[in-house]
Amino acid sequence: MRRDAPPRRSLLIRLLALSALVSLCSIAATAWLTARTTTGAIRQEQRQVLADQARIYHELLGYAATHPDWTGAESTVRRLAAETGQRILLTTPRFEPVVDSAAAAPGSPPSAATAPGSPPPAATPSAPPPGAADRTVLPRTPTTTVDPLSVDLAMLPDAPADRIDARAVGPFRLTTAERAAMEEAARDRAGCLRSELGVEATVTDDAVGRPVVSVPGGRPLGVRCAPPLVLDAPTRTESAALADLTALVNACLERQQIRPVTLSLGLQWAPARDREQEQVISACLANSRRQQLVRYVAPPVLLFVGAPAGAADQAPALSAPHRGRVAEVAALVLVVTVAITTIVGLRLSRPLNALTRAARRMADGDLSARVSATGRDEIAGLAAAFNAMAQRREQLEELRRAMVGDIAHELRTPLSNIRGWLEAVEDGVVTADGALTSSLLEEALQLQHLIDDLRDLADADAGELALHREPVDVEDLLAQVATAHGARAQASGVALVVDTASTTTAGYEVSADPVRLRQLVGNLVANAVRHTPAGGTVTLRTRPEADALLIEVADTGGGIAEADLPLVFERFWRADKSRNRQSGGSGLGLAIVRKLAELHGGGVHAASSPGAGSVFTVRLPAPAAAGYGG
């Protein structure tokens, strides 16, 4: 007596466990994704803050490079603070406030943090800057120092090698008249390039504010539109500033006991020196430039950049109520998942239990067991497959019983004949002459043929029917089969022909066992001749397909009923239920044909209509390298 599976192994329990596991995994994945998303948002915010700080530093550095002091910088600082959402504070190195974006607007009472005369804090690097009250959030240490003569490479990695901001031109700044003359010359040259050479030239300013003509690729364009001298030669202002700078550099070199040099407008020197002196000249040039520019740029200030007033200076974190809400939502997800899984599990377990009971009935011998198959889901498909299997098994059982009876009938008839004739000889009723011996031999051959067919089928079912493959010319094989069965066909008044007029497989070879392939085609031919009346025709032909070769055996017999077509390849099946030897053989020939075709990797198909004859088609796989006419 069978028992149901214990609860720990039931489908519902496993579904519940699986749903709980999926829920936990989904909750954990959601938490992980939330953490990753939050971390990514924080990192993005940090990158944006760094980008804003770099922008603030760059613009303030440009202001310092073009102004002698910080007077009038309030508008620039307030604009940057409004655009970036950051608070900006500039102080002296002693933390004395210079400009504060959080200070009251002009005309309003100054706040205590930035009011003139406020006592400065202790001048220590870690002391909070003025104005860093509870109402705002600023770092305790400065973000950087704004000094156009000593650029912070951490904030501007692409700064010049001497760390002097390129916008700090000082005494090299052009006068209004000089700039107007150079702009006019630049526009004339750009117009010449566009009209004479078709070049899209534009007028722009270089790093120090000199008008220049830019052309695509920056390559020289000959002398037709050569640049005017005013564009290349230094102006009077630049010449004076260059002379002062050269004097400062040579004074530095004299202290280093190095011969003087001559500077060009591009701050290149001549003549060239060895590597050690080149380094000294470069250092003197940088120091001389700072000495020359210090009167034209704003003094260094400390830059503090922080969150605006009211912002929280702490990492985002879930509060206790929020954590409780997350726990409640997670518990709700778990409960809903378990409830849904329970409902789905019950709907799954019911039809599965019905299938189990039906399978047990079938195992106990009740081949009529069926289950109801409703719906279009997988369970309904399984139930339908079970019903089809049960029906097929019931049919096979009926065929097995019929086959046993057919085998007994096929064996009984020749054995009864042999026994009857031998008893007659023994009783002296008949004489054992040549005719009797021939008759008995014919019955023995029939028995031997039946036994050979059964052995072939048994070997094929057991996988022991070995094939000895070799290249086989199909048209030669059809000719051999036609020759072997020609006498029987002629005796029956049937024309047996091989159709070569419409074939395109001349010389076509397949890999097959020639003996078994002749047996396969021979069985089809023998069956066709047997069921074709006198005056009819049996035709053998071949035709190729993309990946197969088809061998067709067509007859002009009475045909096969549509209901009988699916059964023609079953063992011992015959349309004539009386099993008269005059109308059919043992019923094994076509079953052997199907087995041999399957062993060769192909198949066989029958097509017929009553009164219109039948066509049996064998499909054999063509070798990959096979070609027509090869």
C-alpha positions in Angstrom: 0.0 0.0 0.0 1.5 3.3 -1.1 1.6 6.3 1.3 1.6 10.0 0.4 4.8 11.9 0.7 5.6 13.3 4.1 4.7 17.0 4.6 8.3 18.1 4.6 8.5 16.8 1.0 5.1 18.0 -0.2 4.8 20.5 -3.1 3.0 23.1 -1.0 5.7 23.1 1.7 8.5 23.4 -0.9 6.6 26.2 -2.6 6.2 28.0 0.7 9.9 27.6 1.4 10.8 28.7 -2.1 8.6 31.8 -1.8 10.1 32.7 1.6 13.6 32.4 0.1 12.6 34.5 -2.9 11.1 37.1 -0.7 14.1 37.3 1.5 16.4 37.5 -1.5 14.2 40.2 -3.1 14.2 42.2 0.2 18.0 41.8 0.5 18.4 42.8 -3.2 16.2 45.8 -2.7 18.1 46.9 0.3 21.4 46.4 -1.5 20.2 48.3 -4.6 18.9 51.1 -2.4 22.3 51.3 -0.6 24.1 51.3 -4.0 21.8 53.9 -5.4 22.2 56.1 -2.4 25.9 55.7 -2.4 26.0 56.5 -6.1 23.9 59.6 -5.5 26.2 60.7 -2.8 29.2 60.2 -5.0 27.6 62.1 -7.8 26.8 64.9 -5.4 30.4 64.8 -4.2 31.7 65.0 -7.8 29.3 67.9 -8.5 30.6 69.7 -5.4 34.2 69.2 -6.5 33.3 70.5 -10.0 31.5 73.5 -8.4 34.6 74.2 -6.3 36.9 74.0 -9.3 34.6 76.4 -11.2 34.5 78.9 -8.3 38.2 78.7 -7.9 38.8 79.3 -11.6 36.6 82.3 -11.8 37.9 83.9 -8.6 41.4 83.2 -9.8 40.6 85.0 -13.1 39.2 88.0 -11.1 42.4 88.1 -9.0 44.6 87.9 -12.1 42.9 90.9 -13.7 42.3 93.2 -10.6 44.8 94.7 -8.2 42.6 94.0 -5.2 39.3 92.4 -4.1 37.2 95.6 -4.2 34.2 95.0 -6.3 34.4 91.2 -6.1 31.1 90.9 -4.2 29.0 90.7 -7.4 31.1 87.9 -8.7 31.1 86.0 -5.4 27.3 86.3 -5.1 26.7 85.2 -8.7 28.8 82.1 -8.2 27.1 81.3 -4.9 23.7 81.6 -6.5 24.6 79.4 -9.5 26.3 76.6 -7.5 24.1 76.7 -4.4 27.3 77.0 -2.2 28.3 79.5 0.4 31.6 81.3 -0.6 33.8 83.0 2.0 37.1 84.8 1.2 39.4 85.7 4.1 42.9 87.0 4.5 45.6 84.6 5.7 44.7 85.8 9.2 41.1 84.7 8.7 39.9 88.3 8.4 36.7 88.3 6.2 37.1 89.8 2.8 34.0 88.8 0.9 31.1 86.5 2.1 28.3 85.4 -0.1 26.1 85.0 3.0 26.6 88.6 4.1 23.7 91.1 3.9 23.1 92.8 0.6 24.4 96.3 0.1 22.3 98.7 2.0 21.2 96.2 4.6 22.6 96.0 8.2 25.7 93.9 8.2 25.6 90.6 10.0 27.7 90.0 13.1 29.7 87.4 11.2 31.0 89.9 8.6 30.6 93.3 10.2 33.7 95.4 10.0 35.6 95.4 13.3 34.6 91.9 14.3 37.3 90.3 16.3 39.2 87.8 14.2 39.6 84.3 15.7 42.8 82.8 16.6 45.1 82.6 13.6 45.4 78.8 13.6 44.8 76.6 10.6 42.1 74.7 12.4 40.2 77.6 13.8 36.7 78.2 12.3 36.6 81.2 10.0 34.6 84.3 10.8 30.9 83.8 10.0 31.0 80.1 10.7 28.2 80.2 13.1 25.4 77.7 13.7 23.4 79.1 10.9 25.8 77.9 8.2 28.1 75.0 7.4 31.7 75.7 6.3 34.8 73.6 6.5 37.2 74.3 9.5 40.1 74.5 7.0 40.2 76.5 3.8 39.3 74.8 0.6 42.3 76.4 -1.2 44.2 79.7 -1.5 43.3 82.0 -4.4 46.7 83.3 -5.7 47.1 83.9 -9.4 50.9 83.8 -9.0 50.7 80.3 -7.4 48.0 78.3 -8.9 46.7 75.2 -6.9 47.5 72.3 -9.3 45.0 70.1 -7.3 42.2 72.5 -8.4 43.5 73.2 -11.9 45.7 70.4 -13.1 46.2 72.0 -16.5 47.8 75.2 -15.1 51.0 76.5 -16.6 54.3 74.9 -15.5 55.3 78.1 -13.6 51.9 78.1 -11.8 51.2 81.7 -12.9 47.7 82.1 -14.2 47.8 83.0 -17.9 45.3 85.7 -17.4 47.7 87.7 -15.2 49.3 89.9 -17.9 50.0 93.0 -15.7 52.1 95.6 -17.6 51.7 93.6 -20.8 48.0 94.6 -21.1 47.3 96.4 -24.4 46.1 99.9 -24.4 42.7 100.6 -26.1 44.4 102.1 -29.2 46.8 99.2 -29.5 44.0 96.6 -29.2 41.9 98.4 -31.7 44.8 98.5 -34.3 45.4 94.8 -33.8 41.8 93.8 -34.0 41.5 95.8 -37.3 44.6 94.0 -38.7 43.3 90.6 -37.6 39.9 91.3 -39.3 41.6 92.3 -42.5 43.7 89.1 -42.6 40.6 86.9 -41.8 38.7 88.6 -44.6 41.6 88.1 -47.0 41.7 84.4 -46.1 38.0 83.9 -46.6 37.8 85.8 -49.9 41.1 84.8 -51.5 41.7 81.3 -50.3 38.2 80.2 -49.2 39.4 79.5 -45.6 36.9 79.8 -42.7 39.1 82.1 -40.6 38.0 83.6 -37.3 39.3 86.3 -35.0 39.8 85.2 -31.3 41.9 86.3 -28.3 44.8 84.3 -27.0 45.4 83.6 -23.3 46.9 87.1 -22.7 44.2 88.9 -24.7 46.0 89.5 -28.0 43.7 89.3 -31.1 44.8 86.3 -33.3 43.5 84.8 -36.6 42.5 81.1 -36.2 42.3 78.8 -39.3 41.2 75.2 -39.4 44.2 72.9 -38.7 46.3 75.9 -37.7 48.6 75.4 -40.7 50.3 78.3 -42.6 48.6 79.5 -45.7 51.4 81.1 -47.8 52.1 84.8 -48.3 49.1 85.9 -50.2 47.4 86.8 -46.9 50.5 87.1 -44.7 49.8 88.3 -41.2 50.5 92.1 -40.8 53.5 93.1 -38.7 51.3 94.6 -36.1 49.9 91.1 -35.3 53.4 89.5 -34.7 55.5 92.3 -33.4 55.2 93.5 -29.8 53.4 96.8 -29.2 55.0 99.7 -27.4 53.4 98.7 -24.2 54.5 95.1 -24.6 58.0 96.2 -25.5 58.4 98.2 -22.4 57.1 95.5 -20.2 59.3 92.9 -21.9 62.3 95.1 -21.4 61.5 95.4 -17.6 61.1 91.6 -17.4 64.3 91.0 -19.3 66.2 93.3 -16.8 64.7 91.5 -13.9 65.7 88.1 -15.3 69.2 89.1 -16.2 69.7 90.6 -12.7 68.7 87.2 -11.3 71.1 85.5 -13.7 73.9 87.8 -12.8 73.5 86.8 -9.1 73.8 83.2 -10.4 76.9 84.1 -12.4 75.1 83.2 -15.7 75.4 85.3 -18.8 72.3 87.5 -19.7 69.7 86.4 -22.2 67.2 88.1 -24.5 63.5 87.4 -24.1 60.9 87.3 -26.9 57.2 88.1 -26.6 56.5 84.4 -26.1 58.8 84.4 -23.1 61.4 82.3 -24.9 65.1 83.2 -24.4 68.2 83.2 -26.5 70.8 82.0 -26.8 70.2 78.4 -25.8 72.2 77.1 -22.8 73.0 73.7 -21.3 70.4 71.8 -19.3 71.5 73.0 -15.9 71.5 76.7 -17.0 68.2 76.3 -18.7 66.6 75.2 -15.4 68.2 78.3 -13.7 66.9 80.6 -16.4 63.4 79.1 -16.1 63.4 79.6 -12.4 64.6 83.2 -12.7 61.9 83.9 -15.3 59.2 82.6 -13.1 60.4 84.6 -10.1 60.9 87.7 -12.2 57.3 87.4 -13.6 55.9 87.2 -10.0 58.0 90.2 -9.0 56.7 92.2 -12.0 53.0 91.1 -11.7 52.6 91.4 -7.9 51.5 95.0 -8.2 48.8 94.1 -10.8 47.0 91.2 -9.2 44.9 90.9 -6.1 46.6 89.7 -2.9 46.2 86.0 -1.9 43.1 85.1 0.0 41.8 81.9 1.6 38.7 80.3 0.0 36.1 78.6 2.1 33.3 76.8 0.1 30.5 75.0 2.1 26.8 74.3 2.2 24.4 77.2 2.3 22.7 78.3 5.5 20.3 75.7 6.9 21.9 72.7 5.2 22.8 69.7 7.3 26.4 68.8 7.5 26.0 65.1 8.0 25.7 61.9 6.0 22.1 60.9 5.1 20.8 58.2 7.4 17.5 56.5 8.0 15.7 57.6 11.2 14.1 55.1 13.6 10.6 55.7 12.2 11.9 55.2 8.6 13.6 52.0 9.6 10.4 50.8 11.2 8.5 51.6 8.0 11.0 49.6 5.9 10.6 46.7 8.3 6.8 46.9 8.0 7.0 47.0 4.2 9.4 44.0 4.2 7.1 42.0 6.4 4.1 42.9 4.3 6.0 41.7 1.2 6.8 38.5 2.9 3.2 37.9 4.0 1.8 38.7 0.6 4.3 36.4 -1.1 3.5 33.5 1.2 -0.2 34.0 0.8 0.0 34.1 -3.0 2.4 31.1 -3.0 -0.1 29.1 -0.8 -3.0 29.8 -3.2 -0.9 28.9 -6.3 0.5 25.8 -4.5 -3.0 24.6 -3.7 -4.1 25.1 -7.3 -1.0 23.2 -8.5 -1.2 20.4 -5.9 -4.8 19.4 -6.7 -4.3 18.4 -10.4 -0.9 16.9 -9.5 -2.6 14.7 -6.9 -5.2 13.7 -9.4 -2.4 12.8 -11.8 -0.7 10.8 -9.1 -3.9 8.8 -8.4 -4.5 8.1 -12.1 -0.9 7.0 -12.5 -1.2 4.5 -9.6 -4.4 3.2 -11.1 -2.6 2.6 -14.3 0.3 0.9 -12.5 -2.3 -1.4 -10.9 -3.5 -2.4 -14.4 -6.4 -0.1 -15.0 -5.6 1.2 -18.4 -8.8 3.3 -18.6 -7.6 5.8 -16.0 -7.9 9.4 -17.2 -7.7 12.8 -15.7 -9.7 16.0 -16.6 -7.5 18.4 -18.6 -9.0 21.9 -18.4 -7.2 25.2 -19.0 -4.2 26.1 -21.1 -1.4 26.1 -18.6 1.5 23.7 -18.1 -0.5 21.5 -15.6 -3.3 21.1 -18.2 -0.7 20.3 -20.8 0.7 17.6 -18.5 -2.8 16.2 -17.9 -3.4 16.1 -21.7 0.0 14.4 -22.2 -0.9 11.8 -19.5 -4.3 11.1 -21.2 -2.5 10.7 -24.5 0.0 8.4 -23.0 -2.7 6.3 -21.3 -4.6 6.1 -24.5 -1.5 5.1 -26.4 -0.6 2.5 -23.8 -4.1 1.1 -24.1 -3.8 0.9 -27.9 -0.4 -0.7 -27.6 -1.8 -3.3 -25.2 -4.5 -4.0 -27.7 -1.9 -4.3 -30.4 0.2 -6.5 -28.2 -2.7 -8.9 -27.7 -3.5 -8.8 -31.4 0.2 -9.4 -32.2 0.4 -12.4 -30.0 -2.7 -13.8 -31.7 -1.3 -12.9 -35.1 2.0 -14.6 -34.4 0.2 -17.7 -33.2 -1.9 -17.7 -36.4 1.1 -17.1 -38.6 3.0 -20.0 -37.0 -0.1 -22.3 -36.7 -1.0 -22.3 -40.4 2.3 -23.6 -41.8 2.9 -25.9 -38.9 -0.6 -27.4 -39.2 0.0 -28.0 -42.9 3.4 -29.6 -42.3 1.9 -31.8 -39.5 -1.1 -32.8 -41.5 1.0 -33.9 -44.5 3.5 -35.7 -42.3 0.7 -37.6 -40.5 -0.8 -38.5 -43.9 2.5 -39.9 -45.0 2.8 -41.8 -41.8 -0.7 -43.2 -42.1 0.1 -44.2 -45.7 -2.6 -42.0 -47.1 -0.2 -40.1 -49.4 3.1 -40.9 -50.8 6.2 -38.8 -49.9 7.0 -37.9 -53.5 8.7 -34.8 -54.9 5.6 -32.6 -55.0 4.9 -33.2 -51.3 8.5 -32.5 -50.4 8.3 -29.2 -52.4 5.1 -28.2 -50.6 6.6 -29.0 -47.2 9.8 -27.1 -48.1 7.7 -24.1 -49.1 5.9 -24.1 -45.7 9.3 -24.5 -43.9 10.6 -21.5 -45.9 7.6 -19.5 -44.9 8.3 -20.3 -41.2 11.9 -19.4 -41.7 11.0 -16.1 -43.3 8.7 -15.3 -40.4 11.3 -16.2 -37.9 14.0 -14.1 -39.7 11.6 -11.1 -39.7 10.9 -11.4 -36.0 14.6 -11.7 -35.3 15.4 -8.6 -37.3 12.7 -6.7 -35.4 14.0 -7.9 -32.1 17.6 -7.0 -32.9 16.4 -3.5 -34.1 14.4 -3.0 -30.9 17.4 -4.1 -28.8 19.8 -1.9 -30.8 21.8 -4.9 -31.9 21.1 -4.7 -35.6 24.5 -3.4 -36.8 24.8 -1.5 -40.0 27.9 -1.8 -42.2 27.8 1.6 -44.0 29.5 2.3 -47.3 28.8 4.6 -50.2 25.8 3.2 -52.1 24.7 4.4 -55.6 21.0 4.6 -55.2 20.1 4.2 -58.8 22.2 1.0 -59.1 20.5 -0.3 -56.0 17.0 0.4 -57.4 18.0 -1.5 -60.6 19.2 -4.5 -58.5 15.9 -4.6 -56.6 13.9 -4.3 -59.8 15.8 -7.2 -61.3 15.4 -9.3 -58.1 11.6 -8.9 -58.1 11.1 -8.7 -61.8 10.1 -12.4 -62.1 7.5 -12.2 -59.3 6.1 -9.0 -60.8 5.9 -10.5 -64.3 4.2 -13.6 -62.9 1.6 -11.4 -61.3 1.1 -9.4 -64.5 2.5 -6.2 -62.9 5.0 -3.9 -64.7 8.0 -3.1 -62.5 9.9 0.0 -63.8 12.6 2.3 -62.6 11.9 5.9 -63.5 15.2 7.5 -64.6 13.8 10.0 -67.0 12.9 12.7 -64.4 15.6 11.9 -61.8 18.5 14.3 -61.1 20.4 11.9 -58.9 22.5 10.1 -61.4 25.6 8.9 -59.6 24.3 10.2 -56.3 25.6 8.2 -53.3 24.5 7.9 -49.7 26.2 6.3 -46.8 24.2 3.2 -46.0 24.3 -0.6 -45.5 23.7 -1.9 -49.0 22.2 -5.2 -47.8 19.8 -3.6 -45.4 18.9 -0.9 -47.9 18.1 -3.5 -50.6 16.0 -5.3 -47.9 14.1 -2.1 -47.2 13.4 -1.3 -50.8 12.7 -4.9 -51.6 10.0 -5.1 -48.8 8.3 -2.0 -50.3 8.4 -3.5 -53.8 7.1 -6.9 -52.7 4.3 -5.2 -50.8 3.4 -3.0 -53.8 3.5 -6.0 -56.3 1.3 -8.0 -53.9 -1.4 -5.2 -53.7 -1.3 -4.2 -57.4 -3.7 -6.0 -59.7 -2.7 -7.5 -63.0 -2.1 -4.8 -65.6 -0.9 -2.3 -63.0 2.5 -0.7 -62.6 5.0 -0.4 -59.7 7.4 2.5 -60.2 10.7 3.1 -58.4 12.2 6.6 -58.5 14.4 8.9 -56.5 14.5 12.7 -56.0 16.7 14.9 -54.0 15.9 17.5 -51.3 18.2 20.1 -49.6 19.5 17.7 -47.0 18.0 14.3 -47.9 17.4 11.8 -50.7 13.9 10.5 -51.2 13.3 6.9 -52.6 9.7 6.5 -53.7 7.8 3.2 -54.5 4.5 4.0 -56.2 1.9 1.5 -57.3 -1.5 1.7 -59.1 -3.3 -0.7 -56.7 -6.5 -0.2 -54.8 -5.0 2.2 -52.2 -5.3 2.3 -48.5 -8.2 3.8 -46.5 -7.4 7.1 -44.7 -8.2 5.5 -41.3 -5.7 2.7 -41.9 -2.7 4.8 -43.0 -1.4 5.4 -39.5 -1.4 1.6 -38.9 0.3 0.4 -42.0 3.8 0.2 -40.3 2.5 -1.5 -37.2 3.6 -5.1 -36.7 1.3 -7.8 -38.0 -1.2 -5.2 -39.1 -3.0 -6.2 -42.3 -6.0 -4.5 -44.0 -7.5 -8.0 -44.6 -8.5 -9.2 -41.1 -8.9 -12.8 -42.3 -5.1 -12.8 -42.9 -5.6 -14.7 -46.2 -2.2 -15.5 -47.7 -3.5 -14.8 -51.1 -4.0 -11.1 -50.1 -1.0 -10.4 -47.9 2.1 -11.5 -46.1 2.8 -11.8 -42.5 2.4 -8.1 -41.7 6.0 -7.6 -40.7 7.5 -6.3 -43.9 6.5 -2.6 -43.5 7.4 -2.7 -39.8 10.9 -3.8 -40.8 11.0 -1.0 -43.4 10.3 1.6 -40.7 13.0 0.2 -38.4 15.6 0.0 -41.1 14.9 3.6 -42.3 15.2 4.8 -38.7 18.5 3.0 -38.2 19.8 4.9 -41.2 18.8 8.2 -39.6 15.8 8.7 -41.8 12.1 7.7 -41.9 9.3 6.4 -44.1 5.9 7.9 -45.0 2.9 6.4 -46.8 0.4 8.4 -48.9 -2.6 6.9 -50.5 -6.2 7.3 -51.6 -8.6 4.5 -52.2 -8.7 3.6 -55.9 -5.7 5.9 -56.7 -2.8 3.7 -55.6 -0.2 4.3 -52.9 3.2 6.0 -52.6 5.7 4.9 -50.0 8.5 7.5 -49.5 11.8 6.7 -47.7 13.8 9.7 -46.6 17.6 9.1 -46.2 19.9 11.8 -44.9 22.3 13.0 -47.6 26.0 13.3 -46.7 27.3 16.9 -46.2 29.8 16.6 -49.0 27.5 14.8 -51.4 26.8 16.5 -54.7 24.6 15.7 -57.6 26.3 14.0 -60.5 29.3 13.2 -58.3 
